[in-house]
Amino acid sequence: MIATDQAPIVIDLLYGLPYQNLDVWQQDLNDFLDSGAHGVDLYQLIEMGNTPMGKMVEQGRLPEPADTMTKASMFEMG
């Protein structure tokens, strides 16, 4: 019998964010695994010119997001 009152839960995780180093990313992945969710989609932070985050980085209110090599490592970990 198929349950009709259930839906799969899929979590979106964004990697490469300011403050998100490899240790933080590993914890994000562990949290997903512990959550019981059915799946995960991984999305790389793509820096887009004139965004609020970009302005905050420019003003020194946020650290730089992860570089390409770090994001590649994050993706591999995922």
Jmol script that loads the backbone (N, CA, C; Angstrom):
load data "model"
ATOM      1  N   MET A   1       0.844  -1.185   0.000  1.00  0.00           N
ATOM      2  CA  MET A   1       0.000   0.000   0.000  1.00  0.00           C
ATOM      3  C   MET A   1       0.891   1.251   0.000  1.00  0.00           C
ATOM      4  N   ILE A   2       0.548   2.230  -0.798  1.00  0.00           N
ATOM      5  CA  ILE A   2       1.317   3.464  -0.912  1.00  0.00           C
ATOM      6  C   ILE A   2       0.679   4.521  -0.025  1.00  0.00           C
ATOM      7  N   ALA A   3       1.491   5.139   0.800  1.00  0.00           N
ATOM      8  CA  ALA A   3       0.999   6.213   1.649  1.00  0.00           C
ATOM      9  C   ALA A   3       0.819   7.470   0.807  1.00  0.00           C
ATOM     10  N   THR A   4      -0.347   8.066   0.890  1.00  0.00           N
ATOM     11  CA  THR A   4      -0.612   9.275   0.100  1.00  0.00           C
ATOM     12  C   THR A   4      -0.468  10.543   0.926  1.00  0.00           C
ATOM     13  N   ASP A   5      -0.217  10.400   2.214  1.00  0.00           N
ATOM     14  CA  ASP A   5      -0.102  11.588   3.060  1.00  0.00           C
ATOM     15  C   ASP A   5       1.349  11.922   3.378  1.00  0.00           C
ATOM     16  N   GLN A   6       2.263  11.432   2.566  1.00  0.00           N
ATOM     17  CA  GLN A   6       3.677  11.704   2.780  1.00  0.00           C
ATOM     18  C   GLN A   6       4.288  12.299   1.523  1.00  0.00           C
ATOM     19  N   ALA A   7       5.286  13.120   1.729  1.00  0.00           N
ATOM     20  CA  ALA A   7       6.006  13.713   0.605  1.00  0.00           C
ATOM     21  C   ALA A   7       7.497  13.625   0.910  1.00  0.00           C
ATOM     22  N   PRO A   8       8.298  13.430  -0.116  1.00  0.00           N
ATOM     23  CA  PRO A   8       9.747  13.396   0.127  1.00  0.00           C
ATOM     24  C   PRO A   8      10.237  14.785   0.559  1.00  0.00           C
ATOM     25  N   ILE A   9      11.206  14.784   1.429  1.00  0.00           N
ATOM     26  CA  ILE A   9      11.817  16.031   1.889  1.00  0.00           C
ATOM     27  C   ILE A   9      13.218  16.105   1.297  1.00  0.00           C
ATOM     28  N   VAL A  10      13.465  17.175   0.570  1.00  0.00           N
ATOM     29  CA  VAL A  10      14.772  17.406  -0.042  1.00  0.00           C
ATOM     30  C   VAL A  10      15.277  18.754   0.461  1.00  0.00           C
ATOM     31  N   ILE A  11      16.514  18.769   0.933  1.00  0.00           N
ATOM     32  CA  ILE A  11      17.118  19.975   1.496  1.00  0.00           C
ATOM     33  C   ILE A  11      18.054  20.592   0.463  1.00  0.00           C
ATOM     34  N   ASP A  12      17.993  21.899   0.327  1.00  0.00           N
ATOM     35  CA  ASP A  12      18.942  22.640  -0.505  1.00  0.00           C
ATOM     36  C   ASP A  12      20.049  23.167   0.395  1.00  0.00           C
ATOM     37  N   LEU A  13      21.292  22.885   0.043  1.00  0.00           N
ATOM     38  CA  LEU A  13      22.434  23.401   0.784  1.00  0.00           C
ATOM     39  C   LEU A  13      23.275  24.280  -0.134  1.00  0.00           C
ATOM     40  N   LEU A  14      23.592  25.457   0.343  1.00  0.00           N
ATOM     41  CA  LEU A  14      24.408  26.413  -0.402  1.00  0.00           C
ATOM     42  C   LEU A  14      25.810  26.388   0.181  1.00  0.00           C
ATOM     43  N   TYR A  15      26.812  26.260  -0.679  1.00  0.00           N
ATOM     44  CA  TYR A  15      28.190  26.229  -0.206  1.00  0.00           C
ATOM     45  C   TYR A  15      29.005  27.347  -0.834  1.00  0.00           C
ATOM     46  N   GLY A  16      30.018  27.780  -0.079  1.00  0.00           N
ATOM     47  CA  GLY A  16      30.886  28.872  -0.528  1.00  0.00           C
ATOM     48  C   GLY A  16      30.553  30.198   0.130  1.00  0.00           C
ATOM     49  N   LEU A  17      29.686  30.172   1.138  1.00  0.00           N
ATOM     50  CA  LEU A  17      29.253  31.392   1.810  1.00  0.00           C
ATOM     51  C   LEU A  17      30.367  31.999   2.667  1.00  0.00           C
ATOM     52  N   PRO A  18      30.289  33.314   2.911  1.00  0.00           N
ATOM     53  CA  PRO A  18      31.217  33.897   3.887  1.00  0.00           C
ATOM     54  C   PRO A  18      31.070  33.164   5.226  1.00  0.00           C
ATOM     55  N   TYR A  19      32.139  33.004   5.926  1.00  0.00           N
ATOM     56  CA  TYR A  19      32.231  32.300   7.218  1.00  0.00           C
ATOM     57  C   TYR A  19      32.116  30.783   7.089  1.00  0.00           C
ATOM     58  N   GLN A  20      31.817  30.262   5.919  1.00  0.00           N
ATOM     59  CA  GLN A  20      31.608  28.819   5.760  1.00  0.00           C
ATOM     60  C   GLN A  20      32.918  28.176   5.280  1.00  0.00           C
ATOM     61  N   ASN A  21      33.710  27.705   6.230  1.00  0.00           N
ATOM     62  CA  ASN A  21      34.944  27.005   5.878  1.00  0.00           C
ATOM     63  C   ASN A  21      34.642  25.509   5.731  1.00  0.00           C
ATOM     64  N   LEU A  22      35.667  24.707   5.507  1.00  0.00           N
ATOM     65  CA  LEU A  22      35.434  23.271   5.289  1.00  0.00           C
ATOM     66  C   LEU A  22      34.847  22.586   6.516  1.00  0.00           C
ATOM     67  N   ASP A  23      35.226  23.029   7.714  1.00  0.00           N
ATOM     68  CA  ASP A  23      34.663  22.434   8.933  1.00  0.00           C
ATOM     69  C   ASP A  23      33.180  22.745   9.073  1.00  0.00           C
ATOM     70  N   VAL A  24      32.806  23.976   8.791  1.00  0.00           N
ATOM     71  CA  VAL A  24      31.392  24.369   8.860  1.00  0.00           C
ATOM     72  C   VAL A  24      30.599  23.591   7.813  1.00  0.00           C
ATOM     73  N   TRP A  25      31.154  23.461   6.612  1.00  0.00           N
ATOM     74  CA  TRP A  25      30.484  22.721   5.543  1.00  0.00           C
ATOM     75  C   TRP A  25      30.294  21.261   5.931  1.00  0.00           C
ATOM     76  N   GLN A  26      31.314  20.663   6.541  1.00  0.00           N
ATOM     77  CA  GLN A  26      31.192  19.270   6.983  1.00  0.00           C
ATOM     78  C   GLN A  26      30.066  19.141   8.003  1.00  0.00           C
ATOM     79  N   GLN A  27      29.935  20.115   8.903  1.00  0.00           N
ATOM     80  CA  GLN A  27      28.839  20.078   9.874  1.00  0.00           C
ATOM     81  C   GLN A  27      27.497  20.234   9.175  1.00  0.00           C
ATOM     82  N   ASP A  28      27.430  21.090   8.160  1.00  0.00           N
ATOM     83  CA  ASP A  28      26.189  21.229   7.381  1.00  0.00           C
ATOM     84  C   ASP A  28      25.800  19.882   6.757  1.00  0.00           C
ATOM     85  N   LEU A  29      26.782  19.184   6.202  1.00  0.00           N
ATOM     86  CA  LEU A  29      26.512  17.880   5.597  1.00  0.00           C
ATOM     87  C   LEU A  29      26.097  16.863   6.660  1.00  0.00           C
ATOM     88  N   ASN A  30      26.758  16.885   7.812  1.00  0.00           N
ATOM     89  CA  ASN A  30      26.376  15.978   8.902  1.00  0.00           C
ATOM     90  C   ASN A  30      24.961  16.269   9.386  1.00  0.00           C
ATOM     91  N   ASP A  31      24.613  17.538   9.459  1.00  0.00           N
ATOM     92  CA  ASP A  31      23.253  17.905   9.877  1.00  0.00           C
ATOM     93  C   ASP A  31      22.221  17.358   8.893  1.00  0.00           C
ATOM     94  N   PHE A  32      22.536  17.440   7.605  1.00  0.00           N
ATOM     95  CA  PHE A  32      21.638  16.846   6.612  1.00  0.00           C
ATOM     96  C   PHE A  32      21.484  15.345   6.860  1.00  0.00           C
ATOM     97  N   LEU A  33      22.604  14.655   7.031  1.00  0.00           N
ATOM     98  CA  LEU A  33      22.553  13.205   7.237  1.00  0.00           C
ATOM     99  C   LEU A  33      21.752  12.850   8.489  1.00  0.00           C
ATOM    100  N   ASP A  34      21.871  13.666   9.526  1.00  0.00           N
ATOM    101  CA  ASP A  34      21.148  13.417  10.772  1.00  0.00           C
ATOM    102  C   ASP A  34      19.671  13.808  10.688  1.00  0.00           C
ATOM    103  N   SER A  35      19.309  14.588   9.685  1.00  0.00           N
ATOM    104  CA  SER A  35      17.949  15.138   9.603  1.00  0.00           C
ATOM    105  C   SER A  35      16.887  14.110   9.219  1.00  0.00           C
ATOM    106  N   GLY A  36      17.300  13.056   8.530  1.00  0.00           N
ATOM    107  CA  GLY A  36      16.318  12.097   8.044  1.00  0.00           C
ATOM    108  C   GLY A  36      15.663  12.516   6.731  1.00  0.00           C
ATOM    109  N   ALA A  37      16.114  13.616   6.149  1.00  0.00           N
ATOM    110  CA  ALA A  37      15.574  14.052   4.859  1.00  0.00           C
ATOM    111  C   ALA A  37      15.912  13.005   3.801  1.00  0.00           C
ATOM    112  N   HIS A  38      15.121  12.990   2.740  1.00  0.00           N
ATOM    113  CA  HIS A  38      15.264  11.983   1.691  1.00  0.00           C
ATOM    114  C   HIS A  38      16.364  12.298   0.687  1.00  0.00           C
ATOM    115  N   GLY A  39      16.723  13.578   0.578  1.00  0.00           N
ATOM    116  CA  GLY A  39      17.726  13.945  -0.418  1.00  0.00           C
ATOM    117  C   GLY A  39      18.261  15.333  -0.163  1.00  0.00           C
ATOM    118  N   VAL A  40      19.278  15.676  -0.920  1.00  0.00           N
ATOM    119  CA  VAL A  40      19.897  16.994  -0.792  1.00  0.00           C
ATOM    120  C   VAL A  40      20.319  17.479  -2.176  1.00  0.00           C
ATOM    121  N   ASP A  41      20.164  18.773  -2.408  1.00  0.00           N
ATOM    122  CA  ASP A  41      20.686  19.423  -3.600  1.00  0.00           C
ATOM    123  C   ASP A  41      21.746  20.403  -3.141  1.00  0.00           C
ATOM    124  N   LEU A  42      22.896  20.391  -3.798  1.00  0.00           N
ATOM    125  CA  LEU A  42      24.007  21.268  -3.446  1.00  0.00           C
ATOM    126  C   LEU A  42      24.097  22.395  -4.466  1.00  0.00           C
ATOM    127  N   TYR A  43      24.198  23.624  -3.962  1.00  0.00           N
ATOM    128  CA  TYR A  43      24.281  24.787  -4.830  1.00  0.00           C
ATOM    129  C   TYR A  43      25.496  25.625  -4.455  1.00  0.00           C
ATOM    130  N   GLN A  44      26.290  25.947  -5.432  1.00  0.00           N
ATOM    131  CA  GLN A  44      27.460  26.786  -5.252  1.00  0.00           C
ATOM    132  C   GLN A  44      27.041  28.249  -5.205  1.00  0.00           C
ATOM    133  N   LEU A  45      27.599  28.993  -4.239  1.00  0.00           N
ATOM    134  CA  LEU A  45      27.360  30.427  -4.222  1.00  0.00           C
ATOM    135  C   LEU A  45      27.984  31.035  -5.470  1.00  0.00           C
ATOM    136  N   ILE A  46      27.175  31.738  -6.210  1.00  0.00           N
ATOM    137  CA  ILE A  46      27.658  32.440  -7.393  1.00  0.00           C
ATOM    138  C   ILE A  46      27.597  33.921  -7.078  1.00  0.00           C
ATOM    139  N   GLU A  47      28.756  34.535  -7.086  1.00  0.00           N
ATOM    140  CA  GLU A  47      28.802  35.952  -6.760  1.00  0.00           C
ATOM    141  C   GLU A  47      28.188  36.750  -7.901  1.00  0.00           C
ATOM    142  N   MET A  48      27.214  37.561  -7.542  1.00  0.00           N
ATOM    143  CA  MET A  48      26.541  38.373  -8.541  1.00  0.00           C
ATOM    144  C   MET A  48      26.758  39.836  -8.209  1.00  0.00           C
ATOM    145  N   GLY A  49      27.474  40.509  -9.046  1.00  0.00           N
ATOM    146  CA  GLY A  49      27.802  41.921  -8.942  1.00  0.00           C
ATOM    147  C   GLY A  49      27.237  42.721  -7.791  1.00  0.00           C
ATOM    148  N   ASN A  50      26.157  43.362  -8.033  1.00  0.00           N
ATOM    149  CA  ASN A  50      25.638  44.385  -7.135  1.00  0.00           C
ATOM    150  C   ASN A  50      24.547  43.831  -6.214  1.00  0.00           C
ATOM    151  N   THR A  51      24.870  42.805  -5.442  1.00  0.00           N
ATOM    152  CA  THR A  51      23.902  42.221  -4.518  1.00  0.00           C
ATOM    153  C   THR A  51      24.151  42.762  -3.111  1.00  0.00           C
ATOM    154  N   PRO A  52      23.173  42.634  -2.216  1.00  0.00           N
ATOM    155  CA  PRO A  52      23.409  43.061  -0.831  1.00  0.00           C
ATOM    156  C   PRO A  52      24.626  42.376  -0.209  1.00  0.00           C
ATOM    157  N   MET A  53      24.817  41.082  -0.472  1.00  0.00           N
ATOM    158  CA  MET A  53      25.981  40.383   0.070  1.00  0.00           C
ATOM    159  C   MET A  53      27.266  40.974  -0.499  1.00  0.00           C
ATOM    160  N   GLY A  54      27.282  41.229  -1.788  1.00  0.00           N
ATOM    161  CA  GLY A  54      28.450  41.820  -2.423  1.00  0.00           C
ATOM    162  C   GLY A  54      28.797  43.172  -1.828  1.00  0.00           C
ATOM    163  N   LYS A  55      27.780  43.966  -1.553  1.00  0.00           N
ATOM    164  CA  LYS A  55      28.008  45.281  -0.947  1.00  0.00           C
ATOM    165  C   LYS A  55      28.575  45.138   0.462  1.00  0.00           C
ATOM    166  N   MET A  56      28.068  44.171   1.216  1.00  0.00           N
ATOM    167  CA  MET A  56      28.564  43.963   2.581  1.00  0.00           C
ATOM    168  C   MET A  56      30.023  43.508   2.574  1.00  0.00           C
ATOM    169  N   VAL A  57      30.393  42.667   1.610  1.00  0.00           N
ATOM    170  CA  VAL A  57      31.793  42.237   1.479  1.00  0.00           C
ATOM    171  C   VAL A  57      32.654  43.449   1.130  1.00  0.00           C
ATOM    172  N   GLU A  58      32.177  44.250   0.180  1.00  0.00           N
ATOM    173  CA  GLU A  58      32.907  45.450  -0.234  1.00  0.00           C
ATOM    174  C   GLU A  58      33.148  46.403   0.933  1.00  0.00           C
ATOM    175  N   GLN A  59      32.160  46.522   1.808  1.00  0.00           N
ATOM    176  CA  GLN A  59      32.237  47.435   2.953  1.00  0.00           C
ATOM    177  C   GLN A  59      33.009  46.831   4.132  1.00  0.00           C
ATOM    178  N   GLY A  60      33.423  45.566   3.993  1.00  0.00           N
ATOM    179  CA  GLY A  60      34.151  44.921   5.068  1.00  0.00           C
ATOM    180  C   GLY A  60      33.260  44.389   6.178  1.00  0.00           C
ATOM    181  N   ARG A  61      31.960  44.344   5.926  1.00  0.00           N
ATOM    182  CA  ARG A  61      31.010  43.849   6.929  1.00  0.00           C
ATOM    183  C   ARG A  61      30.872  42.334   6.887  1.00  0.00           C
ATOM    184  N   LEU A  62      31.328  41.712   5.812  1.00  0.00           N
ATOM    185  CA  LEU A  62      31.373  40.260   5.652  1.00  0.00           C
ATOM    186  C   LEU A  62      32.723  39.885   5.066  1.00  0.00           C
ATOM    187  N   PRO A  63      33.247  38.705   5.434  1.00  0.00           N
ATOM    188  CA  PRO A  63      34.486  38.258   4.783  1.00  0.00           C
ATOM    189  C   PRO A  63      34.196  37.809   3.351  1.00  0.00           C
ATOM    190  N   GLU A  64      35.244  37.701   2.571  1.00  0.00           N
ATOM    191  CA  GLU A  64      35.111  37.208   1.198  1.00  0.00           C
ATOM    192  C   GLU A  64      34.500  35.809   1.211  1.00  0.00           C
ATOM    193  N   PRO A  65      33.640  35.485   0.241  1.00  0.00           N
ATOM    194  CA  PRO A  65      33.152  34.111   0.108  1.00  0.00           C
ATOM    195  C   PRO A  65      34.308  33.187  -0.279  1.00  0.00           C
ATOM    196  N   ALA A  66      34.065  31.901  -0.236  1.00  0.00           N
ATOM    197  CA  ALA A  66      35.084  30.906  -0.570  1.00  0.00           C
ATOM    198  C   ALA A  66      35.575  31.091  -2.003  1.00  0.00           C
ATOM    199  N   ASP A  67      36.845  30.790  -2.201  1.00  0.00           N
ATOM    200  CA  ASP A  67      37.407  30.849  -3.544  1.00  0.00           C
ATOM    201  C   ASP A  67      37.032  29.577  -4.315  1.00  0.00           C
ATOM    202  N   THR A  68      37.387  29.545  -5.578  1.00  0.00           N
ATOM    203  CA  THR A  68      36.994  28.438  -6.462  1.00  0.00           C
ATOM    204  C   THR A  68      37.520  27.093  -5.970  1.00  0.00           C
ATOM    205  N   MET A  69      38.775  27.052  -5.524  1.00  0.00           N
ATOM    206  CA  MET A  69      39.354  25.787  -5.058  1.00  0.00           C
ATOM    207  C   MET A  69      38.634  25.273  -3.808  1.00  0.00           C
ATOM    208  N   THR A  70      38.295  26.166  -2.897  1.00  0.00           N
ATOM    209  CA  THR A  70      37.578  25.760  -1.687  1.00  0.00           C
ATOM    210  C   THR A  70      36.182  25.269  -2.043  1.00  0.00           C
ATOM    211  N   LYS A  71      35.518  25.975  -2.956  1.00  0.00           N
ATOM    212  CA  LYS A  71      34.177  25.521  -3.380  1.00  0.00           C
ATOM    213  C   LYS A  71      34.262  24.160  -4.069  1.00  0.00           C
ATOM    214  N   ALA A  72      35.328  23.913  -4.833  1.00  0.00           N
ATOM    215  CA  ALA A  72      35.496  22.596  -5.462  1.00  0.00           C
ATOM    216  C   ALA A  72      35.655  21.514  -4.384  1.00  0.00           C
ATOM    217  N   SER A  73      36.403  21.815  -3.344  1.00  0.00           N
ATOM    218  CA  SER A  73      36.560  20.860  -2.236  1.00  0.00           C
ATOM    219  C   SER A  73      35.235  20.618  -1.530  1.00  0.00           C
ATOM    220  N   MET A  74      34.459  21.679  -1.351  1.00  0.00           N
ATOM    221  CA  MET A  74      33.148  21.552  -0.710  1.00  0.00           C
ATOM    222  C   MET A  74      32.232  20.650  -1.542  1.00  0.00           C
ATOM    223  N   PHE A  75      32.239  20.874  -2.839  1.00  0.00           N
ATOM    224  CA  PHE A  75      31.399  20.049  -3.712  1.00  0.00           C
ATOM    225  C   PHE A  75      31.828  18.582  -3.619  1.00  0.00           C
ATOM    226  N   GLU A  76      33.127  18.359  -3.647  1.00  0.00           N
ATOM    227  CA  GLU A  76      33.630  16.988  -3.548  1.00  0.00           C
ATOM    228  C   GLU A  76      33.210  16.330  -2.226  1.00  0.00           C
ATOM    229  N   MET A  77      33.274  17.079  -1.146  1.00  0.00           N
ATOM    230  CA  MET A  77      32.849  16.564   0.146  1.00  0.00           C
ATOM    231  C   MET A  77      31.373  16.173   0.124  1.00  0.00           C
ATOM    232  N   GLY A  78      30.581  16.994  -0.583  1.00  0.00           N
ATOM    233  CA  GLY A  78      29.138  16.748  -0.650  1.00  0.00           C
ATOM    234  C   GLY A  78      28.816  15.518  -1.436  1.00  0.00           C
TER     235      GLY A  78
END
end "model"
wireframe off; spacefill off
backbone 0.3
color backbone group
